[in-house]
Every structure is written in C-alpha cells, then in structure tokens.
Amino acid sequence: MSDDRLIVALDVPNALDGLQLAETLGDTVSFYKIGLGMLTTGGLALANELKQDHGKRIFLDMKLFDIGATVEAAVRGLAQFDLDFLTVHGDPHVVRAAQIGKGGKEMKILAVTILTSLDRDDLNASCLKPGDVQDLVLERAANALSAGADGVIASPQEAALIRALPEAAGKLIVTPGVRPAGAALGDQKRVATPAQAILDGADHIVVGRPIWQATSPIAAAKAVLAELA
C-alpha cells in the first residue's frame, strides 16, 4: 500500500473524473481529498465509493463554518460515512460543535487556520486584524487545538512553528500548498516541497494539480512518494 502521508486532491470537475483518476493511480495512492468544488457533482457518493469499495482513506475538505448548532448537525450527518478527515474553520465555537457532532466516530476534525492562497493583502481586504500572517496562523492554530481540534490545516511554511506549540502535542498537521520542485505555484502563495513539509513537522501533505494535470498522473504521484521516502 502507498505511503499515506501523500493525500491526492481530487479537485477535478465531477465524481466520474475523480473515480477515473483514482483508478488510474490504483495502489500507488491510498488517501484522497474531496473538496467543496465537487460537492454538487457527486463528491459524497465518490467519497463513500472510494472508502467502502476501494479501501481508500478519505479527507472531506468542506471547511465548514456556521453557528454551532448548524455545524453540529452537518458533522453528525457526514460522520455516518466513516470518513477519515473533515475540515472546519478554526474558530473555537465551530471546532467544539464539530467534535460534538461527530459523536464517537474516528473521523478527525481538522481546523483551517488561514488559507494557503491568502497573504497579508488578502487579510487586509477581508478586514482581519493586523499582524504577520505566521503569527495569526499560530494564534488560530493554538485556539483551535485548545478547543478540541484533532489537528490543523496550515501551509508548509508554518508547519514547524505549529509543531512547536504546546497545544500541538499529539495532534495532526496537514499541509496543502505543497509543490514538487519545478511545479507551477498556481494560486498558492505559501508553499514548500513535499520533503520539506514533512521535515518541518507535517504528518500529511496534499498535492493536487501537479499530479492530476500531469501527462502521467501515476508517474507524478510516484515522484512525490520517492521524495517523501
């Protein structure tokens, strides 16, 4: 079985394309991320099929945010699929509600700190408080973990700093924004290579476009796995 530190993002148009990619990658990849963009084109059905029929691990990247009662209800519904990871925004009231909603399921609640596509200019435009992006990520991570998150989502550039937090002991760090050497950055602004992200404290890396846009997705996935090894 593949090294499950690599999570391949199925950020493709629909569930049929996602299933085709997963079948192409076969046993090379054991862990997949399904995001909000596929929710209305069969994403939940694909998550269930990959989990139940193909034995894959599934990261459902919904980045839930709402009042506590609504988050709790949404997570309770998603928990029935026995998925592995679910993202929520890192606001403490959201994290606490998600933990209640998942009940006794093993699904890990991962808190989003600040999206890896955002920089200080973006935060200013959103009227978020002043401060260095890394400092804000650390503050949000500490607050989310204290509220009960099983881990956090953060850019590779903050992984080492989060790993050093007392609140991060025994918690997961999952890093999107990972790009193999020479790959296009796309809309990501805070990035690192796969090996560097793991060295800096990440437990899992998420790689999407560099794999599914490659001429040979399986060769691209194997290259990432070789770097991790």
CORURZI-V564403 format. One record per pair of residues at least 12 apart in sequence whose ideal C-beta (glycine too) atoms are under 8 Angstrom apart, sorted by the first residue. I is the first residue (numbers start at 1). J is the second residue. If there is no record, write none. Layout:
[[I & J] [I & J]]
This chain:
[[1 & 27] [1 & 30] [2 & 27] [2 & 28] [2 & 29] [2 & 30] [2 & 31] [2 & 225] [3 & 30] [3 & 225] [3 & 228] [3 & 229] [4 & 30] [4 & 31] [4 & 57] [4 & 204] [5 & 198] [5 & 202] [5 & 203] [5 & 204] [5 & 205] [5 & 228] [6 & 29] [6 & 31] [6 & 194] [6 & 204] [6 & 205] [6 & 207] [6 & 221] [6 & 224] [6 & 225] [6 & 228] [7 & 31] [7 & 32] [7 & 33] [7 & 59] [7 & 174] [7 & 204] [7 & 205] [7 & 206] [7 & 207] [8 & 21] [8 & 25] [8 & 29] [8 & 31] [8 & 32] [8 & 33] [8 & 206] [8 & 207] [8 & 208] [8 & 211] [8 & 212] [8 & 221] [9 & 32] [9 & 33] [9 & 35] [9 & 61] [9 & 176] [9 & 206] [9 & 207] [9 & 208] [9 & 209] [9 & 212] [10 & 22] [10 & 32] [10 & 33] [10 & 34] [10 & 35] [10 & 38] [10 & 46] [10 & 208] [10 & 212] [11 & 33] [11 & 35] [11 & 37] [11 & 38] [11 & 208] [11 & 209] [11 & 212] [12 & 38] [12 & 212] [13 & 38] [13 & 41] [14 & 38] [14 & 41] [14 & 42] [15 & 38] [15 & 41] [15 & 42] [15 & 43] [15 & 45] [15 & 46] [16 & 42] [18 & 32] [18 & 34] [18 & 38] [18 & 42] [18 & 43] [18 & 46] [19 & 46] [19 & 49] [19 & 50] [21 & 212] [21 & 217] [22 & 50] [22 & 54] [22 & 56] [24 & 217] [24 & 218] [25 & 211] [25 & 217] [25 & 218] [25 & 221] [26 & 218] [28 & 218] [28 & 221] [28 & 222] [28 & 225] [29 & 56] [29 & 221] [30 & 55] [30 & 56] [30 & 57] [31 & 56] [31 & 57] [31 & 58] [31 & 59] [31 & 84] [31 & 204] [32 & 50] [32 & 56] [32 & 57] [32 & 58] [32 & 59] [33 & 58] [33 & 59] [33 & 60] [33 & 61] [33 & 206] [33 & 208] [34 & 46] [34 & 47] [34 & 58] [34 & 59] [34 & 60] [34 & 61] [35 & 61] [35 & 62] [36 & 61] [36 & 62] [36 & 63] [39 & 62] [44 & 60] [44 & 81] [47 & 60] [47 & 81] [47 & 83] [48 & 81] [51 & 81] [51 & 82] [51 & 83] [57 & 84] [58 & 81] [58 & 83] [58 & 84] [58 & 85] [59 & 83] [59 & 84] [59 & 85] [59 & 86] [59 & 87] [59 & 174] [59 & 204] [59 & 206] [60 & 78] [60 & 81] [60 & 83] [60 & 85] [60 & 86] [60 & 87] [61 & 85] [61 & 87] [62 & 74] [62 & 78] [62 & 86] [62 & 87] [62 & 88] [63 & 87] [63 & 88] [63 & 89] [63 & 112] [64 & 86] [64 & 87] [64 & 88] [64 & 89] [64 & 94] [64 & 98] [65 & 88] [65 & 89] [65 & 91] [65 & 94] [66 & 94] [67 & 93] [68 & 93] [68 & 94] [68 & 96] [68 & 97] [69 & 97] [71 & 88] [71 & 94] [71 & 97] [71 & 98] [71 & 101] [72 & 97] [72 & 98] [72 & 100] [72 & 101] [73 & 101] [74 & 101] [75 & 88] [75 & 97] [75 & 98] [75 & 100] [75 & 101] [75 & 102] [75 & 109] [76 & 101] [76 & 102] [76 & 103] [78 & 107] [79 & 101] [79 & 102] [79 & 103] [79 & 105] [79 & 107] [82 & 105] [82 & 106] [82 & 107] [83 & 107] [84 & 106] [84 & 107] [84 & 108] [85 & 107] [85 & 108] [85 & 110] [85 & 151] [85 & 172] [85 & 174] [86 & 98] [86 & 102] [86 & 107] [86 & 108] [86 & 109] [86 & 110] [87 & 110] [87 & 111] [87 & 112] [87 & 153] [88 & 109] [88 & 110] [88 & 111] [88 & 112] [88 & 149] [89 & 111] [89 & 112] [90 & 111] [90 & 112] [90 & 113] [90 & 140] [90 & 141] [90 & 143] [90 & 144] [90 & 149] [90 & 152] [91 & 144] [92 & 143] [92 & 144] [92 & 146] [92 & 147] [93 & 147] [94 & 111] [95 & 109] [95 & 111] [95 & 144] [95 & 147] [95 & 148] [95 & 149] [96 & 147] [96 & 148] [99 & 148] [99 & 149] [108 & 150] [108 & 151] [108 & 172] [109 & 148] [109 & 149] [109 & 150] [109 & 151] [110 & 149] [110 & 150] [110 & 151] [110 & 152] [110 & 153] [110 & 172] [110 & 174] [111 & 140] [111 & 141] [111 & 144] [111 & 145] [111 & 147] [111 & 149] [111 & 151] [111 & 152] [111 & 153] [112 & 152] [112 & 153] [113 & 136] [113 & 137] [113 & 140] [113 & 141] [113 & 144] [113 & 152] [113 & 153] [113 & 154] [113 & 158] [113 & 162] [114 & 133] [114 & 136] [114 & 137] [114 & 140] [114 & 154] [114 & 155] [116 & 154] [116 & 155] [116 & 176] [116 & 177] [116 & 188] [116 & 189] [116 & 190] [116 & 191] [117 & 177] [117 & 187] [117 & 188] [117 & 189] [118 & 133] [118 & 189] [119 & 133] [119 & 189] [119 & 190] [120 & 132] [120 & 133] [123 & 136] [133 & 190] [134 & 157] [134 & 158] [134 & 161] [137 & 154] [137 & 155] [137 & 158] [137 & 161] [137 & 162] [138 & 158] [138 & 161] [138 & 162] [138 & 165] [141 & 154] [141 & 158] [141 & 162] [141 & 165] [141 & 167] [141 & 168] [142 & 165] [142 & 167] [145 & 165] [145 & 167] [145 & 168] [145 & 171] [146 & 167] [149 & 171] [150 & 171] [150 & 172] [151 & 171] [151 & 172] [151 & 173] [151 & 174] [151 & 203] [152 & 168] [152 & 171] [152 & 172] [152 & 173] [152 & 174] [153 & 174] [153 & 175] [153 & 176] [154 & 173] [154 & 174] [154 & 175] [155 & 175] [155 & 176] [155 & 177] [155 & 190] [155 & 191] [155 & 192] [156 & 175] [156 & 177] [156 & 178] [156 & 190] [156 & 191] [156 & 192] [156 & 196] [156 & 197] [156 & 200] [156 & 202] [156 & 205] [157 & 190] [157 & 191] [157 & 192] [158 & 190] [159 & 173] [159 & 175] [159 & 192] [159 & 197] [159 & 200] [159 & 201] [159 & 202] [160 & 200] [160 & 201] [162 & 201] [163 & 200] [163 & 201] [164 & 201] [172 & 203] [172 & 204] [173 & 201] [173 & 202] [173 & 203] [173 & 204] [174 & 202] [174 & 203] [174 & 204] [174 & 205] [174 & 206] [175 & 192] [175 & 197] [175 & 202] [175 & 204] [175 & 205] [175 & 206] [176 & 188] [176 & 205] [176 & 206] [176 & 208] [177 & 189] [177 & 190] [177 & 191] [177 & 192] [177 & 206] [178 & 191] [178 & 192] [178 & 193] [178 & 194] [178 & 197] [178 & 205] [178 & 206] [178 & 207] [179 & 191] [179 & 192] [179 & 193] [179 & 207] [179 & 210] [180 & 193] [180 & 194] [180 & 207] [180 & 210] [180 & 220] [180 & 223] [180 & 224] [180 & 227] [181 & 193] [183 & 209] [183 & 210] [184 & 209] [184 & 210] [186 & 209] [193 & 227] [194 & 207] [194 & 224] [194 & 227] [194 & 228] [195 & 227] [195 & 228] [198 & 228] [205 & 224] [205 & 228] [207 & 221] [207 & 224] [210 & 224] [211 & 224]]
